[in-house]
């Protein structure tokens, strides 16, 4: 079975966007950031998209022949988990994630200067939320995806390998 519908989930700073981008390059499948579905892109601050708008955007992605979606979300994504050929759960250590969140914030804010939505306050909120993620949200994600356990793989780092010959992820992350 070739993986043509890939769902990547994990905590902030776990490497979801990196893995999705790498897989997109390796497989020639378009990657979609669920942040762009969840958050209204027309706003300067973080404002949630309406449920109707989210559903429409998600359905537009899921009706495609192949896709990669990545994000921290799970509650409103039952259809994406159902449709996925494989679900990749990224779970590096909290220290690694905290470092990545901090580095990303500093680069975006002070080098790229392109992320007006990100404030020091939003960074701190994300940092502290991520600190408790493993004992709270990750447990809910695991329960939510339990019915799909035959297609879930867990990765503690972002070393994604893809066999173009078989169209499969190579284990041994």
Buried (B, 14 or more C-beta within 10 A) or exposed (E): EEBBBBBBBBBBBBBBBBBBBBBBEBBEBEBBBBBEBBBBEEEEEBEEBEEEEBBEBBEEBBEEEBBBBBBBBBEBBEEBBEBBBBBBBBBBEBEBBBEBBBEBBEEBBEEEEEEEBBBEEBBEEBBEBBBEBBEEBBEEBBEBBEEBEEBBEEBEBBEBEBEEEEEBBEEEB
